Amino acid sequence: MPWHSRSPAETRALARALGESVEAEGLVVALSGPLGAGKTVFAKGVAQGLGLDPAWLASPTFVIAAELEDVAAGNLRPGELDRAKENLEGRLLLSLESTSSRMTRLGRAVVTDTELVPTDETLRRIRAVTETDVAAAARDLFAPLRMSAAGIGPKESRFRSAVARLNPALAERP
């Protein structure tokens, strides 16, 4: 059943009512939509209706940005890099068992005219990554002063408000 909200307050009120009327155990709700669509407002409303503190919820977009900023500052949790390397190595080695994956890898190298790096060399490169390398990559990815943004929607002010959280100067650009 499609439903269109006219305001964040209306979205939150509907979500709160939904939260009050459902059994919470085992409930799974999938929210999808573009940045600024109101998914977090809706989720906070459901949480409130379930008797939970909506302050516990945060927008995934801003959680990701905060994590990138933290990693860029060199703050990796103990063992995190080792777990990531093990995961990547395992996925790479498992992919070698699939004919489709191997052929896709070969085809990609041919189509993009890039070097086909041998598996042993790829594993060596993965194992050589340091926490300093990860922090440098995060700094490259999370550079608010170099970011650009584009938005489509009925309320430019909502878009500018979201962008201002990352880079106030960017929100002021025409």
C-alpha positions as CSV (number, residue, x, y, z in Angstrom):
1,M,0.0,0.0,0.0
2,P,1.7,3.2,-1.1
3,W,1.7,6.0,1.4
4,H,3.2,9.5,1.0
5,S,4.2,11.6,3.9
6,R,4.0,15.4,3.9
7,S,6.5,15.9,6.7
8,P,9.1,14.2,9.0
9,A,6.6,14.5,11.9
10,E,3.9,12.7,9.9
11,T,6.4,10.0,8.9
12,R,7.5,9.5,12.5
13,A,3.9,9.4,13.8
14,L,2.9,6.7,11.3
15,A,6.0,4.7,12.1
16,R,5.4,5.1,15.8
17,A,1.8,3.8,15.4
18,L,3.2,0.9,13.4
19,G,5.6,0.1,16.1
20,E,2.9,0.2,18.7
21,S,0.7,-2.2,16.8
22,V,3.0,-5.0,15.8
23,E,4.7,-7.8,17.7
24,A,8.4,-6.9,17.8
25,E,9.9,-10.4,18.1
26,G,11.0,-11.6,14.7
27,L,9.8,-8.5,12.9
28,V,11.9,-7.5,9.8
29,V,11.2,-4.3,8.0
30,A,13.3,-3.3,4.9
31,L,13.4,0.4,4.1
32,S,14.8,1.6,0.8
33,G,15.0,5.0,-0.8
34,P,17.4,7.8,-1.7
35,L,19.4,9.9,0.7
36,G,17.0,12.1,2.7
37,A,13.9,10.1,1.9
38,G,13.1,9.7,5.6
39,K,14.2,6.1,6.3
40,T,16.0,7.0,9.5
41,V,13.0,9.2,10.7
42,F,10.7,6.2,10.0
43,A,13.0,3.7,11.8
44,K,13.2,6.1,14.8
45,G,9.4,6.3,14.9
46,V,9.1,2.5,14.8
47,A,11.6,2.2,17.7
48,Q,9.7,4.7,19.7
49,G,6.5,2.8,19.1
50,L,8.3,-0.4,20.3
51,G,9.3,1.4,23.5
52,L,12.9,1.8,22.5
53,D,15.0,5.0,22.7
54,P,15.1,6.4,19.1
55,A,18.4,8.1,20.0
56,W,20.0,4.7,19.6
57,L,19.5,4.8,15.9
58,A,21.6,6.8,13.5
59,S,21.5,7.3,9.7
60,P,23.7,4.6,8.1
61,T,25.1,7.3,5.8
62,F,26.5,9.3,8.7
63,V,27.7,6.2,10.5
64,I,29.7,5.3,7.4
65,A,31.1,8.8,7.2
66,A,32.1,8.7,10.9
67,E,33.8,5.4,10.6
68,L,35.8,6.5,7.5
69,E,36.8,9.6,9.5
70,D,37.9,7.5,12.4
71,V,39.9,5.1,10.3
72,A,41.5,8.0,8.4
73,A,42.7,9.3,11.8
74,G,44.5,5.9,12.3
75,N,42.0,4.4,14.7
76,L,41.6,0.8,13.6
77,R,40.2,-1.5,16.2
78,P,42.7,-4.3,17.4
79,G,42.6,-7.2,15.0
80,E,40.4,-5.5,12.5
81,L,43.0,-5.3,9.7
82,D,43.9,-9.0,10.2
83,R,40.3,-10.1,10.0
84,A,39.8,-8.0,6.8
85,K,42.9,-9.6,5.2
86,E,41.8,-13.1,6.2
87,N,38.3,-12.4,4.7
88,L,39.7,-11.1,1.5
89,E,42.2,-13.9,1.1
90,G,39.5,-16.5,1.8
91,R,37.2,-15.0,-0.7
92,L,39.9,-14.8,-3.3
93,L,40.9,-18.4,-2.8
94,L,37.3,-19.7,-2.8
95,S,36.6,-17.7,-6.1
96,L,39.3,-19.8,-7.8
97,E,37.1,-22.9,-7.4
98,S,34.5,-21.3,-9.6
99,T,35.0,-21.6,-13.4
100,S,32.8,-18.6,-13.9
101,S,34.8,-16.4,-11.5
102,R,38.1,-17.4,-13.1
103,M,36.8,-16.7,-16.6
104,T,35.3,-13.4,-15.4
105,R,38.7,-12.4,-14.0
106,L,40.5,-13.3,-17.3
107,G,37.9,-11.5,-19.4
108,R,38.1,-8.4,-17.2
109,A,41.8,-8.3,-17.7
110,V,41.4,-8.6,-21.5
111,V,38.6,-6.1,-21.9
112,T,40.2,-3.5,-19.6
113,D,43.8,-4.2,-21.0
114,T,45.1,-4.5,-17.5
115,E,47.7,-6.9,-16.1
116,L,46.5,-10.2,-14.8
117,V,48.2,-10.4,-11.4
118,P,49.0,-14.0,-10.4
119,T,47.1,-15.2,-7.3
120,D,50.3,-15.6,-5.3
121,E,51.3,-12.0,-6.0
122,T,47.7,-10.8,-5.1
123,L,48.0,-12.6,-1.8
124,R,51.4,-11.1,-1.1
125,R,50.0,-7.6,-1.8
126,I,47.0,-8.2,0.6
127,R,49.3,-9.4,3.3
128,A,51.6,-6.4,2.9
129,V,48.8,-3.9,3.7
130,T,49.5,-1.9,6.9
131,E,47.3,0.1,9.2
132,T,49.1,3.2,7.8
133,D,48.0,2.2,4.2
134,V,44.4,1.8,5.4
135,A,44.4,5.2,7.1
136,A,45.8,6.8,3.9
137,A,43.1,5.1,1.7
138,A,40.4,6.3,4.2
139,R,41.8,9.8,4.0
140,D,41.6,9.7,0.2
141,L,38.0,8.4,0.4
142,F,36.8,10.7,3.2
143,A,38.0,14.2,2.2
144,P,35.0,16.5,2.8
145,L,36.8,19.6,1.4
146,R,37.2,17.8,-2.0
147,M,33.7,16.3,-2.1
148,S,31.0,17.3,-4.6
149,A,27.3,16.6,-4.2
150,A,24.3,16.5,-6.4
151,G,20.7,16.2,-5.4
152,I,17.3,15.9,-7.0
153,G,14.1,16.5,-5.1
154,P,11.4,18.9,-4.1
155,K,13.3,20.5,-1.1
156,E,16.7,21.9,-1.8
157,S,16.9,23.0,1.9
158,R,16.8,19.4,3.0
159,F,19.6,18.4,0.7
160,R,21.7,21.3,1.7
161,S,21.2,20.5,5.4
162,A,22.4,17.0,4.9
163,V,25.5,18.2,2.9
164,A,26.3,20.8,5.5
165,R,26.9,18.1,8.0
166,L,29.9,16.9,6.0
167,N,31.1,20.1,4.5
168,P,29.4,23.5,5.4
169,A,31.2,25.2,2.5
170,L,29.9,22.7,0.0
171,A,26.3,23.4,1.1
172,E,26.8,27.1,0.3
173,R,27.8,26.5,-3.3
174,P,25.3,27.3,-6.1
